[in-house]
Amino acid sequence: MPTARATTLRDVAVAAGVSIKTVSNVVNDHPHVRPEMRARVRAVIDQLDYRPNGIGRQLRQGRSGLVALAVPNVTSPYYGELTSELVRTARERGLTLIVEQTDADLEREREVSDGFPVRMVDGLVFVPLTIPVEELSRRRDTTPAVVVGENGEGAGLDRVTIDSAGIGDTATRHLLDSGRRRVAFLGDKGGGRPPVVAQRVTGYRRALRRAGVPLDPALMRATPEWERVHGYDGTRALLAERPDVDAVFAANDLLAFGAVRALTELGRRVPEDVAVVGVDDVEEARYATPSLTTVALDRAEIARLALGLLAERLAGDDSPPKLVTASHHLVVRESAPA
């Protein structure tokens, strides 16, 4: 955890053997600094992990009042809605949220983990998808961080996780309880499954086993990503091979929207012929035709838990990393009635 006292301009000046004014000029990118002097001061800044205040002045306790959020993207309905909740919750706490979009790119996630471009902030809320947990556990930046999602187990950081095995069980059980027996899982990954996929598959299998329905590997359809187009293409390919499918558990709502479109084009009625359940309960789900049955994730709760953990660290809590699990619940709509 970070030390009680933040590194100051004076600390950097003493270590670099220069004046405070010189350090300030380097921090503020003033042009009239010799290149060798700039390089020397910047090396000390990195060594001491000095974080300039983001608004140009020290606030109470030397903090900027800024919190960074690093998410894969903000155009995805789920991440966009989660970002909105985090902005609202941060504002209630007197904090300002700045957003970094990583596009789930490994190098950009590494930059976030190592402190760039979030060096000036008090804390970080990070939704990683690709960075290995071993790298996350070795992050050099001492800024307090909270990881959100299924990734990051064992990284030694506070984490707000989601019970994706429970989500998979809930969705599949609902379909089985309504009399479906050929339930496909849409959104698998070939090769090594990321944690979110592995957990949802675990829940899917668990529900099948409990109901005495044999697992049929042909009903587990892999998709490159979890976007609408992949749900559409995956469902058309699935139905070409297995026209007897009577239900689809889609790993997220976007896949489910694509699946419903494909089923409609193929002349399959939803839910009479094929029932569909998604995950996330994005706003679009209630307005789709048919409206989507889905497992809802409480984004307001996730935001509250993440910023609560961060606030505890900023208040000086140095206890071992904490793990909390956000809740989920089934929302029954037209695509898979009870």
BAFIRO-250739 format. One record per residue: residue in three letters; x, y, z of N, C-alpha, C, CB in turn. Coordinates in steps of 0.02 Angstrom, whole numbers, padded with zeros to 5 digits, always signed. Glycine has a CB too. Example, Ala and Ser with C-alpha at 12.3 -4.5 7.8 and 13.67 -1.06 7.14 Angstrom:
# BAFIRO-250739
ALA+00660-00284+00390+00615-00225+00390+00660-00165+00390+00565-00224+00452SER+00642-00112+00354+00684-00053+00357+00645+00002+00394+00704-00030+00286
This chain:
# BAFIRO-250739
MET+00042-00060+00000+00000+00000+00000+00044+00062+00000-00048+00000+00061PRO+00017+00121-00023+00058+00181-00025+00078+00205+00044+00021+00236-00062THR+00134+00242+00047+00156+00269+00110+00110+00325+00132+00229+00295+00106ALA+00114+00344+00197+00069+00394+00224+00082+00463+00193+00074+00398+00300ARG+00145+00479+00178+00161+00545+00152+00180+00541+00079+00218+00577+00192ALA+00146+00582+00038+00160+00583-00033+00227+00617-00046+00104+00618-00072THR+00261+00595-00099+00323+00628-00119+00309+00699-00142+00358+00587-00176THR+00351+00746-00122+00340+00816-00138+00391+00840-00190+00344+00859-00075LEU+00379+00901-00215+00427+00933-00260+00495+00941-00226+00402+01002-00283ARG+00494+00958-00161+00557+00966-00124+00595+00901-00121+00542+00992-00053ASP+00560+00844-00110+00594+00779-00109+00630+00766-00175+00543+00722-00095VAL+00596+00780-00230+00626+00769-00296+00686+00815-00306+00574+00780-00352ALA+00678+00879-00285+00733+00927-00293+00795+00906-00255+00710+00996-00271VAL+00785+00884-00193+00842+00863-00152+00877+00803-00184+00820+00846-00080ALA+00837+00753-00204+00865+00692-00233+00902+00706-00298+00811+00640-00244ALA+00876+00754-00337+00907+00769-00402+00962+00821-00397+00854+00793-00450GLY+00967+00854-00338+01017+00905-00329+01004+00968-00369+01084+00878-00348VAL+00940+00986-00375+00921+01046-00412+00872+01087-00370+00888+01026-00481SER+00851+01143-00396+00803+01185-00359+00732+01160-00369+00809+01259-00382ILE+00688+01180-00323+00617+01164-00330+00590+01194-00395+00577+01189-00269LYS+00613+01254-00412+00590+01286-00473+00607+01244-00534+00621+01355-00479THR+00666+01214-00536+00685+01172-00592+00639+01112-00598+00758+01150-00586VAL+00625+01080-00541+00580+01023-00542+00511+01044-00568+00573+00992-00471SER+00487+01102-00544+00422+01126-00566+00422+01139-00641+00403+01191-00529ASN+00476+01166-00667+00481+01178-00739+00478+01113-00779+00544+01217-00755VAL+00511+01061-00753+00511+00997-00787+00440+00966-00786+00562+00949-00755VAL+00409+00968-00727+00342+00940-00719+00292+00974-00766+00318+00946-00646ASN+00300+01040-00774+00253+01078-00815+00275+01086-00887+00242+01145-00785ASP+00328+01048-00905+00352+01048-00975+00371+01117-01001+00299+01018-01019HIS+00402+01157-00959+00427+01221-00983+00483+01208-01033+00453+01266-00923PRO+00485+01247-01087+00533+01232-01140+00606+01249-01123+00514+01269-01202HIS+00616+01295-01077+00684+01319-01064+00719+01277-01009+00683+01393-01044VAL+00722+01212-01021+00759+01166-00976+00804+01124-01019+00709+01121-00933ARG+00868+01122-01001+00916+01083-01041+00895+01009-01044+00988+01090-01012PRO+00902+00977-01101+00881+00907-01109+00911+00861-01056+00900+00882-01177GLU+00976+00871-01041+01008+00826-00991+00979+00838-00922+01084+00836-00990MET+00962+00900-00906+00931+00916-00841+00860+00886-00838+00929+00992-00830ARG+00824+00893-00893+00755+00865-00895+00756+00790-00884+00721+00882-00963ALA+00804+00756-00918+00809+00683-00911+00827+00664-00840+00861+00655-00960ARG+00873+00701-00809+00894+00687-00740+00836+00694-00691+00952+00733-00720VAL+00797+00747-00697+00741+00759-00652+00686+00707-00663+00713+00830-00661ARG+00673+00692-00725+00621+00643-00739+00639+00574-00712+00607+00638-00814ALA+00703+00557-00714+00724+00493-00686+00711+00490-00611+00799+00481-00700VAL+00724+00545-00577+00710+00548-00505+00635+00547-00492+00742+00611-00473ILE+00596+00581-00533+00523+00580-00526+00497+00508-00530+00490+00623-00581ASP+00522+00470-00579+00501+00400-00586+00525+00359-00526+00528+00371-00651GLN+00587+00371-00505+00615+00332-00450+00576+00342-00386+00688+00350-00439LEU+00556+00404-00371+00521+00420-00310+00445+00415-00317+00540+00490-00287ASP+00422+00399-00378+00350+00394-00392+00314+00457-00373+00320+00334-00354TYR+00344+00514-00392+00311+00578-00379+00252+00587-00427+00361+00637-00386ARG+00193+00604-00398+00133+00614-00438+00111+00686-00434+00076+00566-00415PRO+00122+00725-00487+00100+00795-00486+00025+00800-00476+00120+00830-00550ASN+00004+00850-00441-00067+00861-00431-00099+00879-00497-00079+00917-00379GLY-00155+00846-00511-00186+00853-00576-00216+00920-00590-00239+00803-00584ILE-00231+00962-00540-00262+01026-00552-00217+01083-00532-00327+01031-00514GLY-00152+01068-00523-00103+01121-00515-00095+01148-00445-00120+01176-00559ARG-00129+01120-00396-00120+01143-00327-00134+01085-00280-00167+01203-00311GLN-00105+01087-00222-00116+01034-00174-00182+01045-00137-00058+01031-00124LEU-00223+00993-00138-00284+00996-00099-00270+00968-00029-00340+00956-00134ARG-00320+00966+00011-00312+00940+00079-00281+00871+00077-00380+00939+00115GLN-00233+00858+00119-00196+00795+00124-00154+00782+00062-00243+00736+00137GLY-00142+00834+00022-00100+00826-00037-00131+00785-00092-00036+00795-00017ARG-00197+00781-00096-00229+00740-00148-00259+00783-00203-00284+00697-00117SER-00268+00753-00260-00295+00788-00318-00370+00786-00322-00266+00759-00382GLY-00401+00738-00289-00473+00728-00295-00492+00693-00359-00508+00794-00291LEU-00442+00665-00395-00454+00630-00458-00448+00555-00449-00406+00655-00512VAL-00493+00518-00479-00489+00445-00481-00492+00423-00554-00547+00412-00439ALA-00449+00378-00573-00448+00353-00642-00490+00289-00647-00376+00339-00667LEU-00525+00283-00702-00560+00222-00720-00532+00196-00785-00637+00233-00725ALA-00507+00135-00786-00481+00105-00848-00527+00047-00867-00407+00080-00838VAL-00562+00055-00923-00609+00004-00947-00592-00016-01018-00682+00031-00943PRO-00613-00075-01039-00598-00096-01108-00625-00048-01161-00627-00165-01121ASN-00688-00026-01153-00715+00025-01198-00778+00054-01167-00729-00005-01268VAL-00796+00112-01191-00856+00146-01164-00913+00144-01214-00840+00218-01146THR-00903+00114-01272-00958+00107-01320-01000+00045-01307-00930+00105-01391SER-00971-00004-01273-01010-00062-01252-01063-00040-01203-00964-00117-01221PRO-01125-00061-01212-01178-00040-01165-01161-00056-01092-01243-00074-01183TYR-01135-00115-01078-01120-00132-01009-01068-00085-00979-01097-00205-01004TYR-01011-00077-01013-00958-00035-00986-00978+00039-00986-00893-00044-01027GLY-01018+00059-01035-01042+00128-01035-01087+00142-00976-01079+00142-01100GLU-01132+00095-00960-01177+00104-00904-01139+00098-00838-01233+00051-00906LEU-01089+00054-00834-01048+00049-00774-01009+00114-00763-01000-00011-00779THR-00981+00142-00817-00945+00205-00812-00990+00260-00786-00916+00225-00881SER-01051+00263-00811-01099+00314-00788-01112+00308-00713-01165+00308-00826GLU-01119+00246-00688-01131+00236-00617-01070+00256-00575-01149+00162-00603LEU-01011+00241-00601-00950+00259-00565-00941+00335-00563-00889+00226-00597VAL-00957+00369-00617-00954+00442-00618-01001+00471-00566-00971+00470-00689ARG-01062+00445-00563-01112+00471-00516-01090+00458-00444-01180+00438-00529THR-01066+00397-00431-01045+00380-00363-00984+00419-00342-01032+00305-00357ALA-00937+00429-00388-00878+00470-00373-00898+00541-00356-00828+00469-00432ARG-00944+00568-00394-00967+00636-00380-00997+00642-00310-01018+00659-00433GLU-01035+00591-00290-01065+00592-00223-01011+00593-00169-01110+00531-00214ARG-00953+00566-00184-00898+00564-00136-00852+00624-00144-00858+00500-00145GLY-00869+00671-00186-00828+00730-00196-00767+00717-00239-00806+00757-00130LEU-00770+00665-00281-00714+00647-00324-00731+00659-00397-00694+00573-00312THR-00681+00668-00437-00690+00674-00509-00659+00614-00543-00658+00740-00536LEU-00698+00582-00587-00675+00522-00621-00649+00540-00691-00732+00470-00627ILE-00589+00515-00707-00563+00522-00775-00559+00451-00804-00494+00558-00776VAL-00574+00446-00868-00582+00380-00900-00527+00367-00950-00650+00375-00933GLU-00498+00308-00945-00449+00284-00994-00477+00222-01027-00380+00269-00960GLN-00483+00223-01093-00507+00166-01131-00448+00124-01155-00550+00189-01191THR-00446+00060-01134-00389+00018-01151-00400-00024-01214-00374-00029-01093ASP-00462-00030-01236-00479-00074-01292-00457-00146-01280-00447-00047-01357ALA-00449-00165-01217-00427-00232-01198-00359-00249-01229-00479-00284-01218ASP-00322-00198-01246-00255-00208-01276-00204-00221-01220-00234-00145-01318LEU-00164-00272-01228-00118-00293-01175-00070-00237-01157-00080-00354-01196GLU-00040-00203-01206+00009-00151-01190-00024-00092-01154+00043-00128-01254ARG-00084-00075-01174-00118-00020-01140-00138-00039-01069-00180+00002-01180GLU-00157-00101-01059-00172-00123-00990-00108-00123-00948-00204-00193-00991ARG-00052-00141-00979+00012-00138-00942+00028-00066-00922+00069-00167-00985GLU+00016-00019-00967+00029+00052-00951-00014+00074-00892+00014+00096-01012VAL-00077+00054-00892-00121+00072-00836-00095+00041-00771-00193+00050-00850SER-00077-00022-00774-00053-00057-00715+00010-00024-00687-00039-00130-00731ASP+00054+00000-00731+00117+00030-00709+00111+00104-00692+00168+00022-00763GLY+00051+00133-00700+00041+00201-00677+00034+00253-00731+00096+00220-00634PHE+00043+00236-00794+00034+00284-00848-00028+00263-00888+00097+00288-00895PRO-00075+00307-00900-00073+00379-00893-00111+00404-00831-00102+00411-00954VAL-00106+00369-00776-00145+00387-00716-00100+00410-00659-00188+00327-00694ARG-00041+00435-00675+00007+00453-00623-00017+00509-00578+00073+00472-00654MET-00061+00553-00601-00080+00611-00561-00142+00598-00517-00094+00669-00606VAL-00168+00538-00518-00231+00525-00482-00219+00496-00413-00275+00478-00523ASP-00271+00500-00372-00267+00472-00304-00279+00397-00303-00317+00506-00259GLY-00319+00372-00350-00336+00301-00350-00357+00278-00419-00392+00287-00301LEU-00362+00213-00426-00377+00182-00491-00429+00128-00483-00313+00153-00524VAL-00480+00130-00526-00527+00074-00534-00512+00044-00602-00603+00098-00527PHE-00495-00020-00602-00467-00053-00662-00509-00114-00680-00392-00073-00650VAL-00531-00116-00743-00567-00175-00769-00521-00208-00821-00637-00155-00801PRO-00477-00254-00799-00430-00285-00846-00461-00345-00881-00366-00305-00809LEU-00441-00356-00943-00465-00415-00980-00408-00458-01004-00507-00394-01038THR-00349-00429-01019-00296-00467-01052-00232-00473-01011-00281-00435-01117ILE-00218-00427-00967-00154-00429-00931-00151-00491-00886-00143-00364-00890PRO-00097-00530-00889-00091-00589-00845-00090-00568-00772-00027-00629-00862VAL-00120-00609-00730-00125-00592-00659-00055-00586-00628-00166-00645-00621GLU-00007-00624-00655+00061-00620-00628+00091-00550-00639+00107-00673-00661GLU+00076-00520-00696+00101-00452-00708+00064-00402-00664+00092-00434-00782LEU+00000-00412-00657-00039-00366-00615-00015-00367-00543-00114-00384-00618SER+00006-00426-00520+00030-00432-00451+00097-00398-00441+00034-00505-00432ARG+00133-00384-00496+00199-00352-00492+00197-00279-00511+00249-00389-00535ARG+00138-00249-00513+00132-00179-00534+00178-00135-00492+00059-00154-00530ARG+00212-00089-00526+00261-00045-00493+00228+00016-00461+00313-00023-00542ASP+00172+00036-00488+00139+00096-00463+00108+00084-00395+00085+00120-00512THR+00116+00131-00349+00089+00122-00281+00021+00156-00272+00139+00150-00231THR-00006+00184-00325-00073+00213-00320-00123+00159-00299-00094+00245-00387PRO-00164+00171-00248-00214+00121-00228-00258+00103-00287-00257+00148-00170ALA-00270+00038-00295-00309+00014-00353-00360-00038-00331-00262-00015-00406VAL-00417-00037-00365-00469-00086-00355-00484-00117-00424-00534-00055-00324VAL-00481-00183-00427-00496-00219-00489-00570-00238-00488-00450-00282-00496VAL-00602-00230-00545-00672-00248-00552-00679-00304-00604-00715-00186-00572GLY-00714-00357-00586-00727-00411-00634-00696-00476-00612-00701-00392-00701GLU-00703-00526-00657-00680-00593-00642-00604-00600-00647-00713-00643-00687ASN-00572-00557-00686-00499-00561-00693-00465-00529-00633-00477-00526-00758GLY-00404-00550-00619-00365-00519-00566-00361-00559-00502-00393-00454-00550GLU-00389-00619-00501-00384-00660-00440-00311-00677-00426-00426-00725-00448GLY-00289-00664-00365-00221-00678-00345-00172-00622-00358-00198-00738-00380ALA-00197-00564-00380-00153-00508-00395-00133-00468-00333-00186-00462-00445GLY-00163-00484-00276-00146-00447-00215-00176-00378-00213-00072-00442-00209LEU-00232-00367-00248-00266-00302-00249-00338-00311-00225-00264-00271-00319ASP-00366-00258-00199-00437-00259-00184-00475-00273-00248-00461-00191-00152ARG-00530-00312-00242-00566-00331-00303-00641-00336-00289-00540-00398-00329VAL-00679-00309-00336-00752-00320-00337-00765-00369-00393-00792-00252-00349THR-00785-00430-00374-00793-00482-00424-00867-00495-00438-00758-00545-00402ILE-00879-00536-00487-00946-00555-00508-00949-00631-00509-00964-00525-00579ASP-01001-00660-00482-01008-00732-00478-01033-00759-00545-01056-00753-00420SER-00987-00765-00592-01008-00786-00659-01029-00859-00662-00953-00774-00708ALA-01002-00900-00617-01027-00970-00614-01099-00970-00592-00983-01012-00566GLY-01115-00930-00542-01184-00924-00520-01229-00896-00574-01189-00881-00458ILE-01203-00848-00613-01242-00819-00668-01258-00873-00720-01202-00761-00701GLY-01207-00912-00739-01218-00966-00787-01268-01017-00763-01153-01000-00804ASP-01265-01033-00699-01312-01080-00668-01382-01051-00670-01291-01097-00596THR-01389-00988-00650-01455-00957-00648-01489-00955-00717-01449-00886-00621ALA-01451-00934-00767-01479-00929-00835-01499-00997-00862-01428-00896-00882THR-01454-01046-00855-01468-01112-00883-01524-01146-00845-01405-01156-00880ARG-01525-01139-00779-01579-01169-00739-01647-01142-00759-01567-01156-00664HIS-01650-01077-00773-01714-01048-00794-01738-01080-00859-01706-00972-00804LEU-01693-01090-00907-01713-01121-00970-01734-01194-00960-01655-01117-01019LEU-01697-01230-00918-01715-01300-00905-01781-01305-00868-01659-01333-00864ASP-01792-01260-00821-01855-01262-00782-01916-01247-00826-01852-01211-00725SER-01905-01213-00882-01961-01199-00927-01972-01255-00978-01948-01134-00965GLY-01935-01310-00969-01946-01369-01011-01898-01377-01069-02014-01367-01038ARG-01850-01333-01076-01801-01339-01131-01750-01393-01113-01766-01271-01145ARG-01727-01429-01163-01679-01483-01150-01618-01480-01196-01712-01550-01158ARG-01621-01443-01249-01563-01436-01294-01540-01363-01290-01581-01457-01369VAL-01507-01349-01234-01487-01281-01218-01416-01269-01243-01492-01268-01141ALA-01408-01222-01289-01342-01206-01315-01310-01151-01272-01346-01183-01388PHE-01243-01153-01267-01206-01098-01236-01171-01060-01292-01154-01124-01183LEU-01187-00996-01299-01160-00954-01352-01110-00904-01322-01217-00917-01390GLY-01047-00908-01345-00997-00862-01321-00937-00896-01289-01027-00816-01272ASP-00929-00961-01303-00870-00997-01278-00808-00971-01314-00878-01074-01288LYS-00750-00988-01288-00686-00970-01319-00646-01033-01332-00646-00920-01274GLY-00619-01038-01392-00576-01094-01406-00510-01089-01368-00562-01099-01480GLY-00481-01146-01351-00418-01145-01314-00428-01125-01242-00368-01098-01347GLY-00381-01086-01215-00386-01066-01145-00441-01015-01134-00320-01037-01122ARG-00488-01031-01090-00544-00987-01077-00524-00933-01027-00605-01026-01050PRO-00539-00869-01041-00530-00817-00990-00575-00833-00930-00547-00746-01019PRO-00560-00805-00872-00599-00821-00812-00674-00811-00820-00576-00780-00755VAL-00695-00757-00852-00767-00745-00858-00800-00800-00899-00780-00676-00890VAL-00768-00823-00952-00796-00876-00993-00795-00942-00955-00758-00882-01060ALA-00738-00957-00924-00732-01020-00887-00785-01026-00833-00663-01026-00857GLN-00798-00970-00798-00847-00973-00744-00918-00981-00771-00842-00910-00702ARG-00935-00946-00825-01002-00954-00851-01014-01023-00880-01016-00901-00906VAL-00962-01053-00909-00967-01122-00932-00976-01169-00872-00904-01142-00972THR-00940-01156-00817-00947-01197-00757-01019-01196-00732-00900-01173-00701GLY-01050-01137-00730-01119-01132-00708-01167-01167-00756-01139-01060-00701TYR-01155-01160-00820-01195-01194-00872-01193-01270-00862-01170-01175-00943ARG-01133-01296-00854-01126-01368-00845-01158-01392-00780-01053-01388-00846ARG-01151-01352-00728-01178-01370-00662-01254-01376-00666-01158-01319-00609ALA-01286-01329-00700-01359-01331-00705-01382-01392-00746-01385-01267-00737LEU-01346-01406-00800-01363-01465-00840-01357-01528-00799-01318-01469-00901ARG-01303-01534-00763-01291-01594-00722-01345-01603-00669-01222-01590-00689ARG-01364-01548-00637-01415-01552-00585-01481-01575-00614-01423-01484-00551ALA-01496-01555-00676-01559-01573-00708-01557-01641-00742-01578-01521-00758GLY-01498-01674-00740-01491-01739-00772-01489-01736-00848-01548-01783-00751VAL-01469-01678-00875-01463-01669-00947-01390-01677-00967-01491-01599-00970PRO-01374-01725-01011-01304-01736-01030-01275-01675-01066-01299-01797-01076LEU-01212-01661-01052-01178-01607-01087-01164-01628-01158-01113-01589-01050ASP-01184-01587-01206-01172-01599-01277-01122-01546-01301-01239-01596-01318PRO-01059-01565-01312-01009-01516-01334-01028-01480-01398-00943-01550-01344ALA-01069-01510-01440-01089-01478-01503-01134-01418-01491-01125-01528-01547LEU-01161-01412-01430-01204-01356-01414-01165-01298-01382-01259-01378-01367MET-01100-01306-01375-01058-01252-01348-01024-01216-01406-01005-01280-01297ARG-01051-01158-01423-01030-01122-01483-00981-01066-01465-01090-01093-01519ALA-00920-01071-01492-00870-01019-01481-00883-00959-01526-00798-01047-01493THR-00866-00900-01500-00870-00839-01540-00805-00800-01531-00932-00796-01520PRO-00784-00762-01582-00721-00723-01575-00725-00671-01520-00704-00689-01641GLU-00781-00636-01517-00793-00585-01465-00866-00590-01443-00776-00513-01491TRP-00886-00545-01399-00954-00546-01373-00993-00486-01400-00955-00547-01296GLU-00994-00476-01465-01031-00422-01496-01091-00450-01533-00985-00381-01544ARG-01137-00406-01554-01199-00427-01586-01185-00471-01648-01240-00367-01606VAL-01136-00449-01689-01122-00485-01750-01099-00556-01736-01069-00448-01791HIS-01063-00566-01681-01039-00633-01665-01097-00677-01639-00983-00630-01613GLY-01144-00646-01605-01204-00684-01586-01245-00704-01646-01246-00643-01538TYR-01250-00659-01694-01287-00672-01756-01254-00729-01795-01292-00608-01799ASP-01189-00720-01810-01153-00771-01849-01150-00838-01812-01082-00747-01866GLY-01137-00835-01747-01132-00897-01709-01197-00935-01707-01110-00882-01639THR-01253-00900-01702-01318-00934-01700-01336-00965-01767-01373-00885-01679ARG-01321-00930-01821-01335-00959-01887-01293-01022-01898-01319-00907-01943ALA-01230-01020-01878-01187-01080-01885-01212-01136-01840-01114-01062-01869LEU-01232-01119-01780-01257-01169-01732-01319-01203-01760-01273-01137-01665LEU-01367-01164-01784-01430-01193-01810-01419-01234-01873-01480-01139-01824ALA-01367-01217-01912-01352-01257-01971-01329-01327-01952-01298-01223-02014GLU-01295-01332-01896-01269-01396-01873-01319-01432-01826-01203-01387-01837ARG-01354-01392-01786-01399-01421-01736-01467-01386-01740-01369-01415-01665PRO-01507-01404-01789-01573-01372-01797-01622-01389-01740-01604-01392-01862ASP-01603-01436-01697-01648-01456-01642-01640-01413-01580-01636-01529-01625VAL-01596-01364-01581-01586-01321-01522-01652-01289-01502-01532-01266-01537ASP-01668-01290-01437-01730-01259-01415-01718-01202-01365-01776-01311-01384ALA-01654-01187-01350-01639-01132-01305-01567-01110-01315-01651-01151-01231VAL-01555-01045-01304-01487-01018-01308-01473-00977-01245-01479-00974-01372PHE-01420-00997-01210-01393-00955-01157-01334-00917-01186-01372-00998-01093ALA-01344-00853-01196-01292-00810-01225-01251-00779-01168-01322-00755-01270ALA-01185-00778-01176-01140-00756-01122-01148-00683-01105-01069-00769-01142ASN-01178-00642-01150-01196-00574-01131-01254-00552-01175-01135-00525-01140ASP-01282-00494-01159-01341-00470-01194-01328-00457-01268-01368-00408-01161LEU-01268-00431-01285-01255-00415-01355-01257-00478-01398-01187-00381-01362LEU-01228-00532-01373-01233-00596-01409-01306-00617-01416-01192-00650-01373ALA-01345-00606-01363-01415-00626-01363-01454-00587-01416-01446-00615-01294PHE-01440-00521-01422-01474-00481-01473-01459-00509-01543-01453-00406-01468GLY-01396-00525-01555-01378-00554-01619-01411-00621-01631-01303-00562-01624ALA-01416-00661-01577-01448-00727-01583-01522-00720-01601-01441-00766-01517VAL-01557-00674-01569-01628-00664-01584-01638-00644-01657-01659-00610-01537ARG-01595-00599-01681-01600-00578-01751-01590-00637-01798-01548-00523-01767ALA-01540-00678-01785-01526-00736-01828-01584-00785-01826-01461-00771-01806LEU-01611-00798-01767-01666-00845-01760-01727-00821-01799-01685-00855-01687THR-01741-00756-01796-01798-00727-01832-01789-00736-01907-01806-00653-01815GLU-01729-00722-01932-01716-00730-02004-01723-00803-02025-01647-00704-02021LEU-01707-00849-01980-01710-00920-01996-01780-00949-01987-01661-00959-01953GLY-01827-00906-01970-01896-00928-01963-01911-00961-01896-01913-00975-02017ARG-01867-00952-01846-01879-00980-01780-01911-00928-01735-01812-01006-01748ARG-01966-00945-01705-02001-00898-01661-01967-00897-01592-02076-00918-01654VAL-01960-00837-01566-01931-00828-01499-01987-00799-01455-01868-00780-01500PRO-02008-00836-01403-01976-00895-01372-02009-00961-01391-01977-00888-01298GLU-02061-00962-01434-02099-01024-01444-02055-01081-01468-02155-01012-01495ASP-02011-01067-01516-01967-01120-01542-01900-01122-01506-01955-01109-01617VAL-01872-01064-01494-01806-01059-01460-01810-01002-01409-01748-01047-01512ALA-01797-01018-01347-01794-00967-01294-01723-00940-01290-01817-00996-01225VAL-01716-00876-01271-01650-00844-01267-01643-00807-01202-01639-00796-01328VAL-01586-00817-01168-01569-00781-01107-01500-00750-01115-01571-00829-01044GLY-01492-00688-01095-01428-00654-01097-01402-00640-01027-01433-00589-01135VAL-01350-00598-01024-01320-00577-00960-01303-00503-00965-01256-00620-00943ASP-01317-00466-00914-01298-00396-00903-01359-00352-00887-01262-00368-00963ASP-01415-00363-00923-01474-00320-00918-01456-00248-00936-01503-00323-00848VAL-01427-00239-00995-01415-00171-01019-01483-00140-01036-01367-00171-01082GLU-01485-00074-01042-01548-00039-01051-01585-00063-01113-01536+00036-01056GLU-01548-00079-01165-01579-00102-01228-01621-00165-01218-01526-00114-01279ALA-01605-00206-01168-01638-00270-01159-01713-00263-01149-01608-00306-01100ARG-01734-00211-01113-01806-00204-01099-01845-00177-01158-01817-00158-01040TYR-01810-00148-01207-01843-00118-01265-01836-00159-01329-01817-00048-01277ALA-01797-00214-01326-01788-00256-01384-01854-00291-01401-01732-00308-01372THR-01858-00318-01462-01917-00356-01483-01896-00426-01503-01953-00321-01541PRO-01914-00478-01464-01949-00474-01400-01902-00446-01346-01975-00544-01379SER-01930-00422-01292-01888-00398-01237-01849-00458-01209-01931-00365-01180LEU-01787-00443-01186-01740-00497-01171-01741-00518-01098-01670-00474-01189THR-01750-00583-01088-01738-00612-01022-01663-00614-01011-01770-00683-01016THR-01641-00593-00952-01569-00586-00941-01553-00590-00867-01543-00520-00970VAL-01490-00604-00852-01466-00602-00783-01436-00534-00772-01414-00659-00769ALA-01466-00496-00727-01445-00426-00716-01387-00422-00668-01504-00385-00689LEU-01339-00380-00685-01284-00362-00640-01298-00293-00612-01214-00365-00677ASP-01291-00285-00547-01307-00221-00515-01248-00174-00521-01326-00232-00441ARG-01249-00132-00574-01193-00088-00587-01186-00034-00534-01200-00056-00655ALA-01243-00012-00506-01239+00038-00451-01205+00008-00391-01310+00062-00432GLU-01218-00055-00377-01185-00088-00321-01110-00097-00334-01217-00157-00307ILE-01093-00116-00395-01022-00124-00413-00985-00058-00403-01015-00148-00486ALA-01014-00003-00426-00983+00063-00418-00976+00080-00344-01024+00116-00453ARG-01027+00068-00306-01025+00084-00234-00972+00043-00198-01094+00071-00202LEU-00968-00021-00214-00918-00064-00181-00847-00044-00201-00931-00138-00200ALA-00836-00031-00266-00768-00015-00290-00743+00049-00259-00767-00009-00366LEU-00784+00102-00260-00761+00166-00233-00759+00164-00156-00807+00222-00257GLY-00799+00121-00126-00794+00113-00054-00728+00082-00033-00851+00070-00029LEU-00707+00030-00070-00641+00000-00056-00585+00050-00066-00630-00062-00100LEU-00591+00089-00119-00539+00138-00134-00536+00191-00079-00552+00172-00202ALA-00594+00213-00056-00596+00264-00003-00564+00239+00061-00669+00284+00012GLU-00573+00175+00076-00541+00147+00136-00465+00149+00130-00564+00074+00147ARG-00439+00134+00071-00366+00136+00062-00341+00208+00067-00347+00106-00007LEU-00377+00255+00038-00357+00325+00041-00359+00352+00112-00400+00367-00004ALA-00401+00320+00154-00405+00341+00224-00351+00309+00267-00473+00323+00252GLY-00309+00267+00237-00253+00238+00274-00260+00165+00290-00244+00275+00336ASP-00312+00131+00267-00320+00059+00280-00264+00020+00246-00390+00034+00256ASP-00225-00016+00285-00171-00057+00256-00181-00131+00271-00103-00035+00284SER-00243-00152+00280-00260-00222+00291-00249-00262+00227-00333-00229+00316PRO-00250-00329+00232-00241-00371+00171-00293-00355+00119-00243-00445+00190PRO-00279-00372+00056-00327-00358+00002-00395-00388+00015-00299-00385-00064LYS-00447-00352-00004-00515-00373+00008-00549-00396-00056-00555-00317+00041LEU-00592-00445-00049-00631-00471-00105-00705-00466-00087-00611-00545-00122VAL-00743-00432-00129-00816-00428-00119-00849-00448-00185-00838-00355-00098THR-00908-00478-00178-00944-00503-00237-01009-00465-00246-00959-00579-00229ALA-01018-00438-00306-01079-00401-00322-01136-00451-00336-01068-00355-00383SER-01196-00429-00325-01254-00473-00332-01279-00476-00404-01310-00449-00287HIS-01318-00526-00418-01351-00533-00483-01421-00563-00473-01309-00577-00532HIS-01465-00553-00521-01531-00583-00516-01561-00590-00586-01578-00540-00471LEU-01606-00637-00592-01638-00651-00657-01695-00601-00669-01666-00724-00659VAL-01697-00574-00730-01752-00530-00750-01789-00566-00808-01725-00459-00773VAL-01849-00588-00794-01887-00627-00842-01927-00581-00887-01934-00678-00807ARG-01916-00588-00953-01953-00549-01003-01977-00595-01058-01909-00491-01032GLU-01991-00568-01116-02026-00607-01168-01984-00661-01202-02051-00560-01220SER-01918-00653-01206-01877-00700-01245-01871-00768-01211-01808-00672-01256ALA-01886-00772-01147-01884-00836-01110-01929-00830-01049-01811-00855-01089PRO-01994-00835-01059-02040-00828-01002-02034-00888-00955-02113-00822-01026ALA-02062-00881-00897-02058-00936-00847-02096-00997-00871-02085-00913-00779
